[in-house]
Amino acid sequence: MPISFDSALGIHAKALPLRARRAEMLASNIANADTPGYKARDIDFRAALNQAQSASRLQTTHPNHIATAGSGGNPETLYRVPSQSSLDGNTVDAQLEKAAFAENALRYQASLSFLDGKFKGLKAALKGE
């Protein structure tokens, strides 16, 4: 019976690139905390992950078929609504961004750990251990 990597690895394989993209956005927000007029950006991780999952389930079988909404691989960029207005138009809240970055990094590491366990299990199954 063939094994699909999607079913073997679960959701974590799709979560890693999204978490990496979110980390880039959050790091950019932190770096531009003092830039006048900078608008803090983020992605809706849950919506992006749902979009990535649905894109993997739908496949076009002919080049003339219409591409699915999630087939691009780039999550929609959203702008944060500031909790406190700034005189220079910057919407970055450094503490909020650092907390979001730390949480994202922790979840990224957790996904890596889960994938590591899955690969070790697959490797052991192939070796017959």
N, C-alpha and C positions, 0 to 999 in steps of 0.2 A: 504494500500500500504506500503510495507516494506521500511525502510529507511536504506541506506548504510552509515556506518560511514565515508567511503572514500568520498562520495559525500557531506555528511553533514559537515564535518570538513575541507574539501578542502585541499589545498597543505600544510598548516601549520603543520599538524600532521606529515608529512614526512620531513619537513624542520627542526623541532626541533632536532631530533637526529643528523642530519648532521651538524647543527650549533654547537651542543655540541661537536661533534668530532673535528670540525674546531677550536673551542675555546681551546681544549686540545693541539692541534698542535701549535697554536699561542702562548699559554702560555709556552709550551716547548721551542719554539724558543726564547722567551724573557728571560727565565731562563738560556738558554745556549748562551747568547749573547757574553760572554767572554771565551767560551770554544774553544780552538784551534781545527781547523779542523771540527767543527760542521757545518752541512749543513742545512740551513733553509728549513722547509717542510711546505706544505700547500695542500689543495685540490682545485680542480676546482669545486666550489660549484654548479654552474649552470649545469655542466655535471653530477655531482653526483645526483642532484635533478631530472634531466631528467631520469637518470638511475633508480632511486628509483620509479618514476612514472611508467615507462614502466614495471618494474618488478612486480608492483602490478596489472597491466592490464593483464599480461600473467600468466597463471596458468598451472601447469602440472596436468594432470588428471590420470596419471599412474606412478608408481615408476620408470619405465624404460624410461620415457621421458627425454630429455636432459634439464638440468637446464638452466634458462635464465641467461644472462650476469649479470644482476643487482640483482640476487637473494641472493648474498652473504651478502649484507648490508654494506660492508666496501668500502668506496670510495677509489679510486686510490690515493696513496700518490705521490705528485709531489715535486720536489726540485726547490727552487727559483734560478733564475739567478741573481747574485749580480750586483747591479748598480755600485758598486765601489769595486775593488778587495782588499782583505785583505792579509797582509803578513803571517798570521798564518793559512789561508785557511778557516776561518769562513765566512759564507755567510749571517749572520744575520745583518740586518739593524734595530737597536732597534727602531728608530722612525717609520719606516714603519710597523714594527710588532705591535707596540702599537696602531697605527692608525687603522690597520686591526682588532686588537682585540676589540677596542672600537666600530668600525662599526659592527662587528659580534655580540657583546653583545647587541647593540641597536636593531639589526634585530631579535635577539633571543627574546628579551623582547617584540617586536612588535608581533611576532608570538604567544607568550604566551597570549598577550592581545586579539588578534583575536580569539584564541581558547577559552579563558575565555568567550568572548561574545557569541560564538557559543554554548558553554555548557549552559550558562544562558538561551539562546533562546530555546534550546532543553528541558531544565528543565521546563521552563514556558509553553511550548507546551504540555508537559506530564501532568502538573498540570491543564492545561486548563485555564491558566491566560490570 
